[in-house]
């Protein structure tokens, strides 16, 4: 408005109308318009300031709300993590408890199995000892001779059983170890023992039967065969052969007496032979015996299971 006033005043003055120009100046309309503009501008500034203040307040509230949400989410995250960690520890403890319970059940079952096996072995040992005593007593009239033979055979039984006293049905020995424990310990230093063959597993429940067989053969060799003369030899070899029903173990027992020494047959079969027959029957085995002047030749055949171990009738 002030610009319009100045323009109009200039035009009147330029036209020579000085009085009109002065009158227009005295009205002060431009000043009034400028004051109105200033007032309107001040109102706009106040409104803008109010809007800016409101915006700042809203922003501050939004920030506080976001901060509160972040804090709440952080707390919930920490709580969830702590809960997950607690569940993980409880799950681990539960797994340990379950594993201990499973091991306890297995140990209990294993203990029951060992107790039943021990009871079975003890009954068998008593039966064998009773059979040794009664059979020896029927054959020998001399009490001292009978007592000596009973002691000898019970000792052989204990030697064979000693290999299984510290092992259970799941453990085992080998044929070579059994021969070393039963035969080598009884053969005189004047008799040479030669052994050889592949590794064959002997389960604990079969050691006593096979050990009694080896003991009877060793006893006969010491009394009547190669072990009774200087320079004698005992050869024990074994091999595995395929059969229609599986594999079969062949154990060859061969005695060679010293040169220029002739041996005679020990006579009719006695209790030791019957004991060997019973033991072979328990192992489902067979034997072929041939007595020669230089000593005994014997072949024992025993069936093997799929793992190469001697198996019994079961």
Beta strands, then each sheet from edge to edge (+ up, - down):
strand 1: 172-174
strand 2: 192-197
strand 3: 201-203
strand 4: 233-243
strand 5: 246-256
strand 6: 286-292
strand 7: 295-304
sheet 1: 1+ 3-
sheet 2: 2+ 4+ 5- 7+ 6-
end
